[in-house]
Amino acid sequence: MTGAGNTEGRERVGLGKRALTLLARQAAASRSRSRAHPPQRVLVVDLDNLGDLLLATPAIRALRRRFPQAALDALVTEYAAPALLGNPHVDEILTCDKSVAVGPLWPRARLAWHLRRRRYDLGVILEAHWGYAGFAELLLAAAGIPRRLGRDLGKHRDLLTDAAPVRQQHWIDAYLDVVSLAGAVPDGGGMEAHIRPEDAAAAAAWARAHGADRPAPLVLFPGGNQHLISRRWGARGFAEVGDALARRLGAPAVIIGGPQDAAVADEVLRLMTVPAASAAGALSWGATGALLRGCRLFITNDSGPLHLAAAVGAPTVAVLGPTDPAVFGPRNTPHAIVRAALPCSPCIRVGDFSACPIEPREHCLLSVTPEMVLAAAETLLARTALVPAGAR
């Protein structure tokens, strides 16, 4: 596309944003409903990734307990939808492409019209990033939803009827703050990942075919989506740790991931000296959860699988670089955090940005040694030695 074409495209997107904003403000002013009436139809919006959606499940559960008779639907991206499959607190999973949040007017207006026809009484934005939250604020207002809850992220704050203050806290608690505006009370439980029978069967069949069913496997995740590259520990470190722990446990080693992680998984396999198998791209999200549920130990970067492991109770060693463990660390599962506490860390970068002042880049990750990870793993193994896999 030429430079003129790029400019024209940006102008169309900008015009679409302005048109949707006008539509949202008009719709928001036209409908109201007394808060004394409990909602009959509730919509939760979260356009983040798989792990973020898992972090929202305690809030979704609290909403269901608050409004047990209401229809409760969730609007999520097609990519993240597997995180809610089998969740008993959600009546219907609606999906859209993530690009709709930054695209032209027509797909946005079509989505708003689709939601408007469903006549939701309450819209709840469980969204952490201000750009997607801003779109969700416009969307719920344009859909004519009379009560709209979210975080006070600032972009379209005036379109929310109630907003929770932004605080430095764990993401689970941030989402719970939002649903508390509707009177939802947390039950103290953790995240939920519901493993369907077909997921468990697929994981078991793959494990048998690759000699990873007995004893409980050691599982490694060295990957992460493109925007998580700045949170990846190195393939060589995973290989060294995998070798040492597989020998120590006498267990098969399995590397998990999606199709996009196949290359780094193959690199770890090439560097390892003990037999190992890659499930990258071979198992669905649910089947990966089933494999993690029965593993002896999981070693991972900051990633969606980190939260999946916590949701199914897998003993987890997480290598964190720029990530703040108080915001994104695992909960409700035996775990250990390995990180180098540099003066600038954590900086909680979301993307692979070039603004890090440290040389070499990602020094917070490069400073984590295999010996540090192995020491954390040994401590965690000692804590979980008497707990059989699958019973945690």
C-alpha atoms as a printed R data frame, in Angstrom:
    type eleno elety resid chain resno       x       y      z
1   ATOM     1    CA   MET     A     1   0.000   0.000  0.000
2   ATOM     2    CA   THR     A     2   1.298   3.489 -0.845
3   ATOM     3    CA   GLY     A     3   1.833   6.240  1.653
4   ATOM     4    CA   ALA     A     4  -1.276   7.978  0.346
5   ATOM     5    CA   GLY     A     5  -3.199   4.745  0.811
6   ATOM     6    CA   ASN     A     6  -1.984   4.480  4.407
7   ATOM     7    CA   THR     A     7  -3.090   8.043  5.072
8   ATOM     8    CA   GLU     A     8  -6.493   7.385  3.539
9   ATOM     9    CA   GLY     A     9  -6.901   4.250  5.663
10  ATOM    10    CA   ARG     A    10  -6.032   6.120  8.846
11  ATOM    11    CA   GLU     A    11  -8.511   8.843  7.936
12  ATOM    12    CA   ARG     A    12 -11.272   6.253  7.443
13  ATOM    13    CA   VAL     A    13 -10.496   4.638 10.801
14  ATOM    14    CA   GLY     A    14 -10.456   8.062 12.484
15  ATOM    15    CA   LEU     A    15 -13.793   8.953 10.921
16  ATOM    16    CA   GLY     A    16 -15.196   5.631 12.077
17  ATOM    17    CA   LYS     A    17 -14.031   6.261 15.630
18  ATOM    18    CA   ARG     A    18 -15.628   9.697 15.685
19  ATOM    19    CA   ALA     A    19 -18.887   8.331 14.266
20  ATOM    20    CA   LEU     A    20 -19.002   5.501 16.810
21  ATOM    21    CA   THR     A    21 -18.262   7.949 19.617
22  ATOM    22    CA   LEU     A    22 -21.160  10.161 18.535
23  ATOM    23    CA   LEU     A    23 -23.457   7.139 18.275
24  ATOM    24    CA   ALA     A    24 -22.371   5.907 21.713
25  ATOM    25    CA   ARG     A    25 -23.008   9.256 23.397
26  ATOM    26    CA   GLN     A    26 -26.441   9.565 21.841
27  ATOM    27    CA   ALA     A    27 -27.391   6.023 22.820
28  ATOM    28    CA   ALA     A    28 -26.030   6.422 26.354
29  ATOM    29    CA   ALA     A    29 -28.213   9.478 26.887
30  ATOM    30    CA   SER     A    30 -31.366   7.793 25.587
31  ATOM    31    CA   ARG     A    31 -31.753   4.815 27.952
32  ATOM    32    CA   SER     A    32 -31.850   4.455 31.702
33  ATOM    33    CA   ARG     A    33 -32.974   1.812 34.136
34  ATOM    34    CA   SER     A    34 -33.470   1.849 37.854
35  ATOM    35    CA   ARG     A    35 -30.730   0.121 39.818
36  ATOM    36    CA   ALA     A    36 -33.432  -1.253 42.092
37  ATOM    37    CA   HIS     A    37 -34.307  -3.771 39.393
38  ATOM    38    CA   PRO     A    38 -31.890  -6.700 39.121
39  ATOM    39    CA   PRO     A    39 -30.598  -7.186 35.591
40  ATOM    40    CA   GLN     A    40 -32.136  -9.885 33.477
41  ATOM    41    CA   ARG     A    41 -29.349  -9.947 30.878
42  ATOM    42    CA   VAL     A    42 -25.673  -9.338 31.710
43  ATOM    43    CA   LEU     A    43 -22.800  -8.965 29.251
44  ATOM    44    CA   VAL     A    44 -19.151  -9.303 30.275
45  ATOM    45    CA   VAL     A    45 -16.592  -7.883 27.816
46  ATOM    46    CA   ASP     A    46 -12.930  -8.915 27.841
47  ATOM    47    CA   LEU     A    47 -10.973  -8.613 24.589
48  ATOM    48    CA   ASP     A    48  -7.639  -9.637 26.073
49  ATOM    49    CA   ASN     A    49  -5.722 -12.873 25.616
50  ATOM    50    CA   LEU     A    50  -6.208 -16.352 27.058
51  ATOM    51    CA   GLY     A    51  -4.379 -15.780 30.320
52  ATOM    52    CA   ASP     A    52  -6.089 -12.455 30.985
53  ATOM    53    CA   LEU     A    53  -9.472 -14.084 30.449
54  ATOM    54    CA   LEU     A    54  -8.611 -16.782 32.995
55  ATOM    55    CA   LEU     A    55  -7.693 -14.032 35.453
56  ATOM    56    CA   ALA     A    56 -11.234 -12.697 34.990
57  ATOM    57    CA   THR     A    57 -12.951 -15.977 35.911
58  ATOM    58    CA   PRO     A    58 -13.232 -15.261 39.678
59  ATOM    59    CA   ALA     A    59 -15.037 -12.012 38.790
60  ATOM    60    CA   ILE     A    60 -17.348 -13.836 36.382
61  ATOM    61    CA   ARG     A    61 -18.115 -16.405 39.080
62  ATOM    62    CA   ALA     A    62 -18.890 -13.607 41.550
63  ATOM    63    CA   LEU     A    63 -21.288 -12.034 39.035
64  ATOM    64    CA   ARG     A    64 -23.087 -15.339 38.591
65  ATOM    65    CA   ARG     A    65 -23.489 -15.707 42.350
66  ATOM    66    CA   ARG     A    66 -24.831 -12.138 42.540
67  ATOM    67    CA   PHE     A    67 -27.327 -12.625 39.694
68  ATOM    68    CA   PRO     A    68 -28.108 -16.359 39.598
69  ATOM    69    CA   GLN     A    69 -31.282 -15.943 37.512
70  ATOM    70    CA   ALA     A    70 -29.858 -13.605 34.868
71  ATOM    71    CA   ALA     A    71 -28.617 -14.633 31.449
72  ATOM    72    CA   LEU     A    72 -24.858 -14.027 31.627
73  ATOM    73    CA   ASP     A    73 -22.967 -13.834 28.308
74  ATOM    74    CA   ALA     A    74 -19.327 -13.027 27.565
75  ATOM    75    CA   LEU     A    75 -17.931 -11.151 24.557
76  ATOM    76    CA   VAL     A    76 -14.340 -12.253 23.960
77  ATOM    77    CA   THR     A    77 -11.945 -12.625 21.049
78  ATOM    78    CA   GLU     A    78 -12.066 -15.744 18.918
79  ATOM    79    CA   TYR     A    79  -8.507 -16.514 20.011
80  ATOM    80    CA   ALA     A    80  -9.284 -16.352 23.758
81  ATOM    81    CA   ALA     A    81 -12.686 -18.086 23.694
82  ATOM    82    CA   PRO     A    82 -11.246 -21.528 24.645
83  ATOM    83    CA   ALA     A    83 -10.472 -20.128 28.104
84  ATOM    84    CA   LEU     A    84 -14.221 -20.066 28.846
85  ATOM    85    CA   LEU     A    85 -15.233 -23.350 27.237
86  ATOM    86    CA   GLY     A    86 -17.131 -25.454 29.761
87  ATOM    87    CA   ASN     A    87 -17.413 -22.581 32.255
88  ATOM    88    CA   PRO     A    88 -20.775 -23.140 33.982
89  ATOM    89    CA   HIS     A    89 -21.163 -19.471 34.917
90  ATOM    90    CA   VAL     A    90 -21.391 -18.284 31.302
91  ATOM    91    CA   ASP     A    91 -24.532 -18.944 29.296
92  ATOM    92    CA   GLU     A    92 -23.220 -17.954 25.880
93  ATOM    93    CA   ILE     A    93 -19.776 -17.063 24.536
94  ATOM    94    CA   LEU     A    94 -19.912 -14.337 21.871
95  ATOM    95    CA   THR     A    95 -16.773 -13.778 19.815
96  ATOM    96    CA   CYS     A    96 -15.282 -11.082 17.640
97  ATOM    97    CA   ASP     A    97 -11.946 -10.449 16.012
98  ATOM    98    CA   LYS     A    98  -9.616  -8.339 18.136
99  ATOM    99    CA   SER     A    99  -9.024  -6.025 15.182
100 ATOM   100    CA   VAL     A   100 -12.570  -4.663 15.535
101 ATOM   101    CA   ALA     A   101 -11.307  -2.517 18.394
102 ATOM   102    CA   VAL     A   102  -9.046  -0.529 16.044
103 ATOM   103    CA   GLY     A   103 -10.833  -0.985 12.723
104 ATOM   104    CA   PRO     A   104 -13.259   1.045 10.601
105 ATOM   105    CA   LEU     A   105 -16.799   1.985 11.538
106 ATOM   106    CA   TRP     A   106 -18.859  -0.721  9.820
107 ATOM   107    CA   PRO     A   107 -17.643  -3.811 11.780
108 ATOM   108    CA   ARG     A   108 -17.901  -1.826 15.008
109 ATOM   109    CA   ALA     A   109 -21.402  -0.588 14.265
110 ATOM   110    CA   ARG     A   110 -22.505  -4.075 13.235
111 ATOM   111    CA   LEU     A   111 -21.249  -5.513 16.523
112 ATOM   112    CA   ALA     A   112 -22.966  -2.745 18.510
113 ATOM   113    CA   TRP     A   113 -26.234  -3.393 16.651
114 ATOM   114    CA   HIS     A   114 -25.959  -7.128 17.331
115 ATOM   115    CA   LEU     A   115 -25.536  -6.440 21.051
116 ATOM   116    CA   ARG     A   116 -28.301  -3.852 21.045
117 ATOM   117    CA   ARG     A   117 -30.787  -6.415 19.737
118 ATOM   118    CA   ARG     A   118 -30.003  -8.630 22.750
119 ATOM   119    CA   ARG     A   119 -31.149  -5.867 25.115
120 ATOM   120    CA   TYR     A   120 -28.632  -6.320 27.911
121 ATOM   121    CA   ASP     A   121 -29.400  -4.544 31.200
122 ATOM   122    CA   LEU     A   122 -25.860  -4.577 32.571
123 ATOM   123    CA   GLY     A   123 -22.512  -4.414 30.807
124 ATOM   124    CA   VAL     A   124 -19.294  -5.215 32.671
125 ATOM   125    CA   ILE     A   125 -15.892  -4.425 31.155
126 ATOM   126    CA   LEU     A   126 -13.232  -6.753 32.542
127 ATOM   127    CA   GLU     A   127 -10.459  -5.245 30.503
128 ATOM   128    CA   ALA     A   128  -7.057  -4.114 31.633
129 ATOM   129    CA   HIS     A   129  -5.583  -2.258 28.656
130 ATOM   130    CA   TRP     A   130  -6.854   1.244 28.085
131 ATOM   131    CA   GLY     A   131  -7.187   0.970 24.296
132 ATOM   132    CA   TYR     A   132  -9.466  -2.057 24.343
133 ATOM   133    CA   ALA     A   133 -11.260  -0.747 27.415
134 ATOM   134    CA   GLY     A   134 -11.963   2.505 25.565
135 ATOM   135    CA   PHE     A   135 -13.476   0.589 22.665
136 ATOM   136    CA   ALA     A   136 -15.570  -1.508 25.049
137 ATOM   137    CA   GLU     A   137 -16.891   1.668 26.693
138 ATOM   138    CA   LEU     A   138 -17.994   2.974 23.285
139 ATOM   139    CA   LEU     A   139 -19.432  -0.396 22.333
140 ATOM   140    CA   LEU     A   140 -21.614  -0.830 25.416
141 ATOM   141    CA   ALA     A   141 -22.922   2.705 25.170
142 ATOM   142    CA   ALA     A   142 -23.661   2.360 21.432
143 ATOM   143    CA   ALA     A   143 -25.447  -0.920 22.200
144 ATOM   144    CA   GLY     A   144 -27.779   0.994 24.515
145 ATOM   145    CA   ILE     A   145 -26.873  -0.954 27.659
146 ATOM   146    CA   PRO     A   146 -28.213   1.231 30.478
147 ATOM   147    CA   ARG     A   147 -25.706   0.326 33.205
148 ATOM   148    CA   ARG     A   148 -22.037   0.085 32.225
149 ATOM   149    CA   LEU     A   149 -19.268  -0.842 34.669
150 ATOM   150    CA   GLY     A   150 -15.517  -0.720 34.156
151 ATOM   151    CA   ARG     A   151 -12.237   0.626 35.453
152 ATOM   152    CA   ASP     A   152 -11.515   4.338 35.540
153 ATOM   153    CA   LEU     A   153  -8.929   4.156 32.779
154 ATOM   154    CA   GLY     A   154  -9.783   7.608 31.476
155 ATOM   155    CA   LYS     A   155 -10.381   7.169 27.742
156 ATOM   156    CA   HIS     A   156 -14.194   7.319 27.758
157 ATOM   157    CA   ARG     A   157 -14.814   7.439 31.497
158 ATOM   158    CA   ASP     A   158 -17.932   9.570 31.003
159 ATOM   159    CA   LEU     A   159 -19.607   6.692 29.149
160 ATOM   160    CA   LEU     A   160 -19.447   4.462 32.221
161 ATOM   161    CA   THR     A   161 -22.218   4.682 34.771
162 ATOM   162    CA   ASP     A   162 -19.889   3.315 37.476
163 ATOM   163    CA   ALA     A   163 -16.089   3.042 37.512
164 ATOM   164    CA   ALA     A   164 -13.649   1.322 39.843
165 ATOM   165    CA   PRO     A   165 -10.454   3.255 40.657
166 ATOM   166    CA   VAL     A   166  -7.241   2.033 39.076
167 ATOM   167    CA   ARG     A   167  -4.930   0.616 41.721
168 ATOM   168    CA   GLN     A   168  -1.650  -1.282 41.674
169 ATOM   169    CA   GLN     A   169  -2.895  -4.739 42.594
170 ATOM   170    CA   HIS     A   170  -3.235  -8.235 41.248
171 ATOM   171    CA   TRP     A   171  -5.233  -8.417 38.031
172 ATOM   172    CA   ILE     A   172  -7.724 -10.801 39.670
173 ATOM   173    CA   ASP     A   173  -8.445  -8.172 42.313
174 ATOM   174    CA   ALA     A   174  -8.736  -5.425 39.695
175 ATOM   175    CA   TYR     A   175 -11.477  -7.387 37.965
176 ATOM   176    CA   LEU     A   176 -13.179  -8.121 41.283
177 ATOM   177    CA   ASP     A   177 -13.195  -4.379 42.005
178 ATOM   178    CA   VAL     A   178 -15.253  -3.851 38.846
179 ATOM   179    CA   VAL     A   179 -17.913  -6.462 39.626
180 ATOM   180    CA   SER     A   180 -18.144  -5.197 43.217
181 ATOM   181    CA   LEU     A   181 -19.817  -2.125 41.715
182 ATOM   182    CA   ALA     A   182 -22.753  -4.437 40.949
183 ATOM   183    CA   GLY     A   183 -22.730  -5.878 44.476
184 ATOM   184    CA   ALA     A   184 -20.816  -9.040 43.526
185 ATOM   185    CA   VAL     A   185 -18.725 -10.446 46.387
186 ATOM   186    CA   PRO     A   186 -15.668 -12.676 45.847
187 ATOM   187    CA   ASP     A   187 -15.760 -16.163 47.311
188 ATOM   188    CA   GLY     A   188 -12.004 -16.381 47.905
189 ATOM   189    CA   GLY     A   189 -11.546 -19.018 45.225
190 ATOM   190    CA   GLY     A   190  -9.106 -18.916 42.361
191 ATOM   191    CA   MET     A   191  -9.281 -19.038 38.595
192 ATOM   192    CA   GLU     A   192 -11.295 -21.654 36.760
193 ATOM   193    CA   ALA     A   193 -10.285 -23.727 33.743
194 ATOM   194    CA   HIS     A   194 -12.862 -26.391 33.040
195 ATOM   195    CA   ILE     A   195 -11.316 -29.449 31.396
196 ATOM   196    CA   ARG     A   196 -13.901 -31.198 29.270
197 ATOM   197    CA   PRO     A   197 -13.835 -35.020 28.932
198 ATOM   198    CA   GLU     A   198 -12.762 -34.735 25.304
199 ATOM   199    CA   ASP     A   199  -9.823 -32.513 26.320
200 ATOM   200    CA   ALA     A   200  -8.690 -35.012 28.955
201 ATOM   201    CA   ALA     A   201  -8.997 -37.871 26.445
202 ATOM   202    CA   ALA     A   202  -6.950 -35.990 23.834
203 ATOM   203    CA   ALA     A   203  -4.188 -35.199 26.334
204 ATOM   204    CA   ALA     A   204  -4.076 -38.800 27.569
205 ATOM   205    CA   ALA     A   205  -3.895 -40.170 24.032
206 ATOM   206    CA   TRP     A   206  -1.067 -37.799 23.101
207 ATOM   207    CA   ALA     A   207   0.863 -38.633 26.295
208 ATOM   208    CA   ARG     A   208   0.557 -42.397 25.674
209 ATOM   209    CA   ALA     A   209   1.675 -42.027 22.065
210 ATOM   210    CA   HIS     A   210   4.770 -40.042 23.126
211 ATOM   211    CA   GLY     A   211   5.731 -42.018 26.246
212 ATOM   212    CA   ALA     A   212   4.776 -39.159 28.539
213 ATOM   213    CA   ASP     A   213   2.049 -40.825 30.576
214 ATOM   214    CA   ARG     A   214   4.141 -42.552 33.272
215 ATOM   215    CA   PRO     A   215   5.312 -41.164 35.597
216 ATOM   216    CA   ALA     A   216   3.761 -37.693 35.740
217 ATOM   217    CA   PRO     A   217   5.686 -35.546 33.255
218 ATOM   218    CA   LEU     A   218   7.879 -32.502 33.647
219 ATOM   219    CA   VAL     A   219   6.360 -29.773 31.447
220 ATOM   220    CA   LEU     A   220   8.201 -26.783 29.995
221 ATOM   221    CA   PHE     A   221   6.888 -23.675 28.250
222 ATOM   222    CA   PRO     A   222   9.660 -21.567 26.674
223 ATOM   223    CA   GLY     A   223   7.376 -19.654 24.285
224 ATOM   224    CA   GLY     A   224   4.827 -16.891 24.319
225 ATOM   225    CA   ASN     A   225   2.953 -14.833 21.755
226 ATOM   226    CA   GLN     A   226   4.745 -12.230 19.685
227 ATOM   227    CA   HIS     A   227   3.974  -9.398 22.110
228 ATOM   228    CA   LEU     A   228   5.417 -11.499 24.953
229 ATOM   229    CA   ILE     A   229   8.897 -11.897 23.430
230 ATOM   230    CA   SER     A   230  10.258  -9.451 25.998
231 ATOM   231    CA   ARG     A   231   9.124 -11.902 28.714
232 ATOM   232    CA   ARG     A   232  10.787 -15.031 27.335
233 ATOM   233    CA   TRP     A   233  13.661 -16.678 29.126
234 ATOM   234    CA   GLY     A   234  16.139 -18.331 26.760
235 ATOM   235    CA   ALA     A   235  15.825 -21.730 25.061
236 ATOM   236    CA   ARG     A   236  19.237 -22.749 26.378
237 ATOM   237    CA   GLY     A   237  18.158 -22.145 29.973
238 ATOM   238    CA   PHE     A   238  14.997 -24.218 29.514
239 ATOM   239    CA   ALA     A   239  17.035 -27.038 27.968
240 ATOM   240    CA   GLU     A   240  19.547 -27.107 30.822
241 ATOM   241    CA   VAL     A   241  16.824 -27.037 33.469
242 ATOM   242    CA   GLY     A   242  14.785 -29.639 31.577
243 ATOM   243    CA   ASP     A   243  17.760 -32.008 31.386
244 ATOM   244    CA   ALA     A   244  18.557 -31.703 35.091
245 ATOM   245    CA   LEU     A   245  14.971 -32.063 36.323
246 ATOM   246    CA   ALA     A   246  14.042 -34.907 33.979
247 ATOM   247    CA   ARG     A   247  17.021 -36.876 35.302
248 ATOM   248    CA   ARG     A   248  16.239 -35.886 38.896
249 ATOM   249    CA   LEU     A   249  12.592 -36.962 38.608
250 ATOM   250    CA   GLY     A   250  13.066 -39.881 36.253
251 ATOM   251    CA   ALA     A   251  10.156 -38.355 34.357
252 ATOM   252    CA   PRO     A   252   9.435 -37.663 30.709
253 ATOM   253    CA   ALA     A   253   9.859 -34.071 29.592
254 ATOM   254    CA   VAL     A   254   7.194 -32.364 27.485
255 ATOM   255    CA   ILE     A   255   7.378 -28.940 25.849
256 ATOM   256    CA   ILE     A   256   4.004 -27.296 25.312
257 ATOM   257    CA   GLY     A   257   2.806 -24.352 23.250
258 ATOM   258    CA   GLY     A   258   0.734 -23.289 20.310
259 ATOM   259    CA   PRO     A   259   1.726 -23.501 16.642
260 ATOM   260    CA   GLN     A   260   3.560 -20.169 16.994
261 ATOM   261    CA   ASP     A   261   5.801 -21.754 19.662
262 ATOM   262    CA   ALA     A   262   6.921 -24.705 17.536
263 ATOM   263    CA   ALA     A   263  10.240 -23.132 16.537
264 ATOM   264    CA   VAL     A   264  11.378 -22.340 20.080
265 ATOM   265    CA   ALA     A   265  10.124 -25.751 21.254
266 ATOM   266    CA   ASP     A   266  12.228 -27.427 18.562
267 ATOM   267    CA   GLU     A   267  15.221 -25.342 19.648
268 ATOM   268    CA   VAL     A   268  14.844 -26.554 23.246
269 ATOM   269    CA   LEU     A   269  14.536 -30.157 22.028
270 ATOM   270    CA   ARG     A   270  17.724 -29.756 19.970
271 ATOM   271    CA   LEU     A   271  19.638 -28.478 23.003
272 ATOM   272    CA   MET     A   272  18.381 -31.106 25.458
273 ATOM   273    CA   THR     A   273  20.341 -34.316 25.987
274 ATOM   274    CA   VAL     A   274  17.539 -36.363 27.583
275 ATOM   275    CA   PRO     A   275  14.591 -37.690 25.566
276 ATOM   276    CA   ALA     A   276  11.773 -35.157 25.350
277 ATOM   277    CA   ALA     A   277   8.710 -34.513 23.202
278 ATOM   278    CA   SER     A   278   7.124 -31.362 21.852
279 ATOM   279    CA   ALA     A   279   3.362 -30.871 22.031
280 ATOM   280    CA   ALA     A   280   3.610 -27.369 20.542
281 ATOM   281    CA   GLY     A   281   0.726 -27.039 18.124
282 ATOM   282    CA   ALA     A   282  -0.477 -30.597 18.829
283 ATOM   283    CA   LEU     A   283  -2.811 -29.993 21.780
284 ATOM   284    CA   SER     A   284  -5.759 -27.651 22.172
285 ATOM   285    CA   TRP     A   285  -5.948 -25.185 25.046
286 ATOM   286    CA   GLY     A   286  -8.184 -27.536 27.015
287 ATOM   287    CA   ALA     A   287  -5.992 -30.573 26.328
288 ATOM   288    CA   THR     A   288  -2.956 -28.565 27.424
289 ATOM   289    CA   GLY     A   289  -4.790 -27.832 30.672
290 ATOM   290    CA   ALA     A   290  -5.454 -31.543 31.117
291 ATOM   291    CA   LEU     A   291  -1.752 -32.316 30.616
292 ATOM   292    CA   LEU     A   292  -0.762 -29.634 33.132
293 ATOM   293    CA   ARG     A   293  -3.321 -30.896 35.644
294 ATOM   294    CA   GLY     A   294  -1.469 -34.198 35.843
295 ATOM   295    CA   CYS     A   295   2.132 -32.955 35.618
296 ATOM   296    CA   ARG     A   296   4.764 -33.260 38.331
297 ATOM   297    CA   LEU     A   297   6.232 -29.803 37.746
298 ATOM   298    CA   PHE     A   298   5.791 -26.944 35.264
299 ATOM   299    CA   ILE     A   299   8.540 -24.472 34.293
300 ATOM   300    CA   THR     A   300   7.296 -21.419 32.388
301 ATOM   301    CA   ASN     A   301   7.678 -17.840 31.263
302 ATOM   302    CA   ASP     A   302   5.075 -15.198 32.070
303 ATOM   303    CA   SER     A   303   2.329 -16.338 29.700
304 ATOM   304    CA   GLY     A   304  -1.169 -17.699 29.269
305 ATOM   305    CA   PRO     A   305  -0.043 -21.224 30.226
306 ATOM   306    CA   LEU     A   306   1.246 -19.804 33.530
307 ATOM   307    CA   HIS     A   307  -2.335 -18.861 34.435
308 ATOM   308    CA   LEU     A   308  -3.728 -22.086 32.994
309 ATOM   309    CA   ALA     A   309  -1.385 -24.043 35.256
310 ATOM   310    CA   ALA     A   310  -2.534 -22.040 38.281
311 ATOM   311    CA   ALA     A   311  -6.164 -22.651 37.346
312 ATOM   312    CA   VAL     A   312  -5.683 -26.434 37.242
313 ATOM   313    CA   GLY     A   313  -3.399 -26.563 40.302
314 ATOM   314    CA   ALA     A   314  -0.091 -27.529 38.674
315 ATOM   315    CA   PRO     A   315   3.082 -26.926 40.758
316 ATOM   316    CA   THR     A   316   4.701 -24.078 38.835
317 ATOM   317    CA   VAL     A   317   8.074 -22.358 38.663
318 ATOM   318    CA   ALA     A   318   7.648 -19.035 36.842
319 ATOM   319    CA   VAL     A   319  10.604 -17.123 35.410
320 ATOM   320    CA   LEU     A   320   9.619 -13.442 35.454
321 ATOM   321    CA   GLY     A   321  11.611 -10.621 33.926
322 ATOM   322    CA   PRO     A   322   9.812  -7.288 33.500
323 ATOM   323    CA   THR     A   323   6.607  -8.685 35.036
324 ATOM   324    CA   ASP     A   324   5.485  -7.703 38.536
325 ATOM   325    CA   PRO     A   325   4.618 -10.931 40.393
326 ATOM   326    CA   ALA     A   326   2.278  -8.972 42.664
327 ATOM   327    CA   VAL     A   327   0.188  -8.122 39.580
328 ATOM   328    CA   PHE     A   328   0.476 -11.215 37.387
329 ATOM   329    CA   GLY     A   329   1.966 -13.929 39.591
330 ATOM   330    CA   PRO     A   330   0.205 -17.274 40.095
331 ATOM   331    CA   ARG     A   331  -2.328 -17.767 42.860
332 ATOM   332    CA   ASN     A   332  -4.024 -20.736 44.501
333 ATOM   333    CA   THR     A   333  -1.423 -23.245 43.355
334 ATOM   334    CA   PRO     A   334   1.969 -24.354 44.724
335 ATOM   335    CA   HIS     A   335   4.488 -22.116 42.989
336 ATOM   336    CA   ALA     A   336   7.854 -20.398 43.069
337 ATOM   337    CA   ILE     A   337   8.879 -17.147 41.382
338 ATOM   338    CA   VAL     A   338  12.381 -16.727 39.947
339 ATOM   339    CA   ARG     A   339  13.481 -13.225 39.047
340 ATOM   340    CA   ALA     A   340  16.435 -10.861 39.247
341 ATOM   341    CA   ALA     A   341  15.374  -7.877 41.337
342 ATOM   342    CA   LEU     A   342  17.049  -5.095 39.354
343 ATOM   343    CA   PRO     A   343  16.499  -1.452 40.362
344 ATOM   344    CA   CYS     A   344  14.336  -0.928 37.260
345 ATOM   345    CA   SER     A   345  12.380  -4.157 37.652
346 ATOM   346    CA   PRO     A   346   9.524  -4.797 37.422
347 ATOM   347    CA   CYS     A   347   8.591  -2.464 34.592
348 ATOM   348    CA   ILE     A   348   5.586  -4.560 33.438
349 ATOM   349    CA   ARG     A   349   6.110  -3.971 29.730
350 ATOM   350    CA   VAL     A   350   3.355  -5.410 27.575
351 ATOM   351    CA   GLY     A   351   5.186  -5.360 24.242
352 ATOM   352    CA   ASP     A   352   8.652  -5.977 22.850
353 ATOM   353    CA   PHE     A   353   9.478  -2.291 23.048
354 ATOM   354    CA   SER     A   354  12.876  -0.753 22.326
355 ATOM   355    CA   ALA     A   355  12.851   1.714 25.209
356 ATOM   356    CA   CYS     A   356  14.588  -0.463 27.822
357 ATOM   357    CA   PRO     A   357  17.632   1.538 29.021
358 ATOM   358    CA   ILE     A   358  19.505  -1.535 30.207
359 ATOM   359    CA   GLU     A   359  22.250  -3.018 28.026
360 ATOM   360    CA   PRO     A   360  22.151  -5.782 27.042
361 ATOM   361    CA   ARG     A   361  18.383  -5.711 26.637
362 ATOM   362    CA   GLU     A   362  16.216  -7.887 28.857
363 ATOM   363    CA   HIS     A   363  18.969  -7.932 31.464
364 ATOM   364    CA   CYS     A   364  16.327  -8.845 34.052
365 ATOM   365    CA   LEU     A   365  15.820 -12.143 32.191
366 ATOM   366    CA   LEU     A   366  19.449 -12.658 31.213
367 ATOM   367    CA   SER     A   367  20.344 -12.360 34.897
368 ATOM   368    CA   VAL     A   368  18.246 -15.430 35.741
369 ATOM   369    CA   THR     A   369  20.511 -18.490 35.701
370 ATOM   370    CA   PRO     A   370  19.588 -22.173 35.357
371 ATOM   371    CA   GLU     A   371  20.965 -22.661 38.874
372 ATOM   372    CA   MET     A   372  18.410 -20.179 40.231
373 ATOM   373    CA   VAL     A   373  15.550 -21.977 38.496
374 ATOM   374    CA   LEU     A   374  16.774 -25.396 39.636
375 ATOM   375    CA   ALA     A   375  17.051 -24.234 43.248
376 ATOM   376    CA   ALA     A   376  13.468 -22.931 43.151
377 ATOM   377    CA   ALA     A   377  12.296 -26.174 41.537
378 ATOM   378    CA   GLU     A   378  13.959 -28.315 44.222
379 ATOM   379    CA   THR     A   379  12.317 -26.290 46.984
380 ATOM   380    CA   LEU     A   380   8.922 -26.580 45.323
381 ATOM   381    CA   LEU     A   381   9.340 -30.310 44.705
382 ATOM   382    CA   ALA     A   382  10.096 -30.811 48.384
383 ATOM   383    CA   ARG     A   383   6.901 -28.939 49.309
384 ATOM   384    CA   THR     A   384   4.729 -30.995 46.945
385 ATOM   385    CA   ALA     A   385   6.422 -34.382 47.334
386 ATOM   386    CA   LEU     A   386   3.529 -35.971 49.240
387 ATOM   387    CA   VAL     A   387   0.792 -34.596 46.962
388 ATOM   388    CA   PRO     A   388   0.016 -36.876 44.023
389 ATOM   389    CA   ALA     A   389  -0.452 -35.311 40.584
390 ATOM   390    CA   GLY     A   390  -4.083 -34.578 39.867
391 ATOM   391    CA   ALA     A   391  -4.987 -34.323 43.585
392 ATOM   392    CA   ARG     A   392  -3.820 -30.775 44.171
